[in-house]
């Protein structure tokens, strides 16, 4: 009898899979005591054990470097708590809120900006807290869009998701439901027809935003899971995090963006790495990010161009931080740079 592969959740699992050397156990035990571990079979199968710098392993396998916490890093790097009027809600922007349904994920990213708040030991929303969160949305008519996040909302059962989506659908001023998830790539079998039906509500627009950081994550099974969503009428976008050693070169980043577009998924955001504790080894400089965006500009289709953003520490929201192609001489004359580096006056001189 064949035993289905299991999600790797403990150091002993990682050691048995060849992903964590036994000689590093002492340091990794300290990491595991602080930050959750989970690597699904779909992701574990992608890891090249012969490559010490494998970009999939770098995202999910714990590293002793996570024990180094820098002075600028913080437990709540994007300031969720400052904008949380009730448990489970983050209301940072006027017309939309985050609804954090769960603190559990299918996989736990080593760079996660909520790494201090999520994991199997975290307390999920109670029924009373969910009522209060939905009540907040219902009494704030400026809320046009609700973003289901967590944790990962697609780890929940179709029944639970249907209940939440139905309750949101009953709020007239909520027009858009957006779901942020890694599940279609991390655990594609979870994207069942029942789950897809649970995400749809009459009269509301549902979008699914996939988190993927490397083209190899878009396996045949992941592509099929995404196609099931899209073919059911749910548009998909993607958000990625710029990560050192994962996608911080033009070839890797370009391959990711093209792979997403081939799957009918529009690249939406490329996030600069947040100042989460113990993640400095995975962050690039903003200058490097701008160089990479310049490398994509003009060389890849416009469909492949995400917006490079920084979530400003302290809860001040996202701002675009991509390269600037326009300069002014102070007297109203403009120069615009083309994708080959050439400069052109605007408006053109006679």
N, C-alpha and C positions, 0 to 999 in steps of 0.2 A: 504494500500500500504506500503510495507516494504521499509525503507530507508537504503541504504547501509551505513555501518560504515565509518566514516571519519577519516583521519589522525588527530591526536591530535597536535595542533600547538600553543595553547595559554594556559596560566595558568588556565583560566576558563574551558578549555577542560579537563585539568588534574584534576582539582578539581571535576568536574562532574563525572569523571571516577574513583574517589577515589584514585588518584595517588599523589595528593598534598594537604596536610591539609591546610585549610583556614588560620589557625594561623601562617603558615609559609609564607604567601603571600608576606609580606614586603621584606623579604630577597630574595625570589625567583623572585620577580619583578626585583631586581637588576641583578640577574643572567640572566634572560630572556632579559633584555635590552642590554646585552653584547654578549650573545651566543644564536644561533638559537635553536629552539625546534621543533622536529617532531617525532612522534611515530606512525607508521602505524598500522592499525587494526591487521595485522598479528602478530606484536610484542606486541601490547597492550594485545591481548588475552592470551599471554603466561605469563603475570605477575600475580603472586600469591599475591593478596592483603592482605592475612593473614600473609605473610612473610615479616617482615620489612627489611630483608637482601636479598630479591629476586635478583638473579644474572642478570635477564633480566632488571628489573627496574633500577638496579645500572648502567647499561650501557646507559640508555636513559632518565631517569627522572632527571630533574635538581635538584641540591643539593646546599644548602647554602655553603658547603665546597668549592665550585668553586670560591667563593669570596676571598679565601686565596691564594695569589700569592707569591711564594717564590722567593728569590733572584736569584736562579739558573735557574728559568723558563724564557722562552722567547717567543715572539710572533711568531717567525719563527724558531722553535727548531731544525729542520734538515737542515736549511740553503738553502732552495729552491731559495730564491732571489739571492743569490750569484752565482747561476748557471743558471740564466734565461736570455739568450741573447735576446729573444723577448718575448712579452706577450704570456702566454700560454705554453711556452716550458721550461722544466728543463732538462739541458744536463750535468749531473753530471758524468756519466760513459761514456767511449769512444764509445761503440757500441750501445747505446740505449738512448732514450729520453722519458720523460714524456710529453704527450700532454693533458693539462688540459682543457677539452672541456666545462665544466660547473662548476659553484660554488654551485650548488644545489644538495642535497641528498634526498633520500627517508626517511631516518632517520638521526638524528644528534646525534652522539656519544658524551658523556660527556668528553671523553678522547682524542678527535680528535686533531692531531698535526697541522691541518690547521684550527682550530676553529676560529682563528682571521680573516680568509680570506674567509670563506664560509658562505652560508646562503642565504635566498631569497632576502636579501637586497644587496648582492654582485653584482658587475657588470659582466655580462657574456661576453664571447669573442664576439666581433663584427665580421662581415663578413670580414672586412679589416684585423683585427688581426688574424683571422683564416687563411686567405690567406698568411699573413706574416709567421705564424707558419709553415704551410705546405711548404712554400718556403724555410724556413730554413732547414727543413728535406730534401728537394729535392736537396739542394746545399751542403749537407754534406754526401758524399758517405760512410763514416765510420758508419753511422747509419744503423744498421741491424734490430733493433727492436724498435717499437713504443708502448709505454704503454699508453692506454687511461685511464685517471683518472679525478680527479676533486676536489671536488664534486664527483658525481657518474654518469658515462657516460650512464648507462642504464636507467636513468630517462628521457633521450632524446627520441624523437619519432624514430620509425624505419626508417622513411624517412630521418631524419637528420643523423642518424648513417650510413645509407647506403651511403649517399653523402660523408661523411668523409672517410669511409672505401674504397670507390671506388677511391677517390683521393689518398689515401695512396697506394692502389694497383697499381696505375699508376707509382709509384716511384720504379724503378727497384731494387735499392739496399736495400729497405725495404723488408725483408723476413718474419718477424714475427710481428703480431699484438696481443697485450696482453691487456685484459680488466680487470680492478680492480673494484669490485662491491660488494655491500651488497644486491642488489635487489632480487636475487633468494630466499633469506630467508626473507627479509624485506617486499617484495611485489611480491610474486611469480607469480601472475596473469599477471604481465608485461612481463614475459618471453613467448612471443607468437611465433608461427611459423614465423610470419613476422619479428619480431625482430631478431630471430636466423638467418634467411636468410640474414638480413642486416649486420651481423657480419662476414659473410664468403666472401672471395674473392679468385678467382681462382689463383692458384700459390702461395698463401700466407698461412702461418700457423697461425690460430687464437687460442689463449688460453684465457680462462676466469678464473680469480682468485677470489674466493669467500672470503669475510671477514666474519668470524664467530668466536665467542668467547666462546660459551657454547653449549653443545649438544642439549639442548632444542630448539635452534634456527632451528635445522634441523627437522622441522615438516614434516608430510606427503606431504603437499603442496610444501614445499621447496625442498624436495627430488624429487618430480615429476618435478619441474621446472629445477633442475639440470640434471635430467635424459633426459629431452627434449634437453638440450644443448649437453650432452655427446652422446646421440644416433644420433644426427645430425652430429657427427664427430668433435665436439669441445672439446678437452681435458680440464679438470678442475684441478686446484690447489687450495690451500687454504692458507690464511695468517690469523693469530690470534695475538691478543695483550695480553700479560700477565697482568692480572688485579686483584688487591687485592679485595677479596670478590666475584669474579666471577669465576675464573678458577685457582686460586693459591693453589690448593691442588692436590695431585696425582690422586685422584679419578675423580675429575671434568675435569682435563686436559686430562687424559687418555680416559675418556668417549667421550670427544670432538674429539680427534684424531681418535678413533675407529669409531665414527659415520661418520666422513668425509670419511674414507677409505671404509666403507660400502656403501657409496654413489658414489664410484669410483672417489673420489676426493683425490688427494695426498697432505697431509700437507706439506707446502713449508717453510714458515717462522713463527716462534714465535717471535714477536717483544717485546723487553723490552719497557716499557712505556716511551714515549718521554716527554721532559721537557716543555710541553705546559702549559700555564698559568692556574692556578687553578685546577690542576689535581693530586696533591701530594697524595690525599686520595685514589687514584686508582693505584698508582705505588707501586710495590714491590721493594725489594733490588735485585741487580744482584745475590748476594749469594743465595737468595731464588729461583731465576730462575734456577740457576745451580743445586740446590738440586732437583728441579722438573724434570729437564732433566735427572739426574741420576736415578730418580725413574722410568722414562719411559724406560731407556736403559735396554735392555735384558729382560724386563718384558712385553713389548708390541712389536708387529711385527715391523720390520724395516720400513714397509710402514707407520707406525704411528709416525715416528720420524721427526719432523720439525727441521730446523736449528734455534737455538736461536741466535738472532742478536740484536745488538745495532746500531741504526742510530746515528753516532757520531755528537754531536752538533757542529754547525758551517759549516755544508755542506761537511763534509769529508767522507760521505758514510757509508754503513753498514759494520760491522765486526762481525764475529761469536764470541760469548762469552760463549759458552757452556763449561761444565767441561772438564778438561784435564785428560786423563787416562794414560799418558806416562810420566815418569820421567827419568832423566839421572844423573848418579853419577859424571859426569865431566871427566870420563876416558873412555867414549864410551860405558859403560854398561847401558842397559836400563831395566827399570821395567815397565810392563804394568799391569793395574788393570782390573780385569774382573768384570762382572756386580754384582757379589756377594761380591765384595770388596777384593778378593784374589789378591795377587801380584805375578807376574811371570817374570823371567828373559827373556830378548830377546836380541840376540838369546839365546836359552836354553843352560844351561851349561851341560857338558857331565855327 
